[in-house]
Amino acid sequence: MSQSELYYTISDDIFLQFPRYVRGVVLAFDVKNGQSPAELVSMLRAEETSLRGRLNIETAAEHPRLASWREAYRALEVNPNKFRPSIEAMTRRVLQNQELPPIGTLVDIGNIISLRHLLPTGGHSIDVVKQDIELRKAVGDEVFIPFGSEEVENPLPSEIIFVEGKTVLTRRWTWRQANHTLVLPTTTAIEYNVDGLPPVPISEVEDICREIAELITQFCGGRTRFEILSAEHPRMMLTENP
């Protein structure tokens, strides 16, 4: 990723609708990605087991941390049964006794944290990012190529999207990621989003960001930093040294 000045912003209209929403952003540089070691895979399995002990599939959607996302989707006129928030989709998969396949160290770290805290936690490779990135509402002319597809889609107007310019990185806030910033074995720079809606306090989002940074340092090396984006602090620099 170029060290020219790049910014990461959450637009004001999102905070107008969801004033207590926060997003922790963890940046990591010069990391080494690859196949997860046995220790990390064991951590993933342990979190799956822990989740199955805490929740059951019949009532999982009623958990406050999952219900908050369903309510947010409904407020955006998105059917959460048709377009499940990513954390609910992952939770349901685990509660159906499916194991999450180890994908790679950086992705598996995000999955471990998601299951541990029941929060959407996703990573984007920023090696490929050349423009500012933003979480905002769609105009409708932006371009989205979903993971595993080559077909071009356009988001619906007013849908919450994560974008680089006109290139959509994630549709429907936390629903589905694009091919563009997928984390690959060759990824050396990454940003993780940790999404917090009430009842999750900002202090917990900060603690989760520290957990992610520690796991990255332990398993991938590199250098990390994080910031919390909120209504009071909606913009940060994307480069290593702000």
C-alpha positions, 0 to 999 in steps of 0.5 A, a space after each residue: 500500500 502506498 504511504 501517500 495520505 489515505 483516509 478512512 471515514 464513516 459518513 455523518 448520515 450513519 451516525 445520525 441514524 445510529 448515534 451510538 454505533 462505533 467501529 474499531 479499526 485495527 491496522 497491521 503492516 508487514 505481516 506474514 500471512 499463511 496457513 494457520 498453525 495448530 495452536 490457532 486452529 485449536 483456538 478456533 475450535 475452542 471458541 466454536 465449542 464455547 459458543 455451542 455451550 452458550 447459545 442454541 440455534 432456536 433462540 440465538 437470534 434473540 441474543 442482544 448482540 445478534 438482535 441489535 443487528 437484526 433491528 438495525 437491518 430492519 431500520 434500513 429496510 433490509 430483511 435480516 432473514 433474507 440477508 443475515 448479518 455476518 455475525 448471525 450467519 457465522 453463529 448459526 453455522 457453528 450452532 449447526 455443528 459445522 466447523 469453520 474451515 481454517 482459511 489462513 492466519 489473518 482470517 482465522 484471527 478475525 473468526 476467533 474474535 467474532 465468535 468470542 465476542 459475538 461481534 462482526 469482525 472482518 479483515 480487508 487487505 489494504 495492500 491493494 487500496 489506492 483511494 480513501 475508503 468509507 462506510 457510507 450510504 450508497 448512491 446506487 451506481 457503485 460496483 460490487 463483485 461478490 466473493 466467489 463471483 465475477 458478476 457485477 452488482 450495484 447496491 441499492 440507493 441508501 444501502 450502507 456500503 463500505 467502499 473504495 471510491 466507487 468500488 464496494 468492499 462490503 454490501 449491507 454494512 456487514 453482509 457480504 464482502 467483495 473480491 477486491 480486498 480479500 485477504 490472501 496468502 500474499 497479504 502484508 497489510 490489513 485492516 480489521 473492522 470491529 463493529 459495535 452497536 448497543 448494548 456493546 460499550 466502546 470500552 469493549 470494542 477498544 479491548 477487542 482491538 487490543 486482542 486482535 493486535 496481540 494475536 497479529 503480533 503473536 502469529 503474524 509479526 508486523 506492526 499494529 495500531 488501532 483507532 475507534 471511529 465514532 460520531 465524535 471521531 469519524 475519520 482516521 488516516 489509513 497509513 501506518 504513521 498518522 
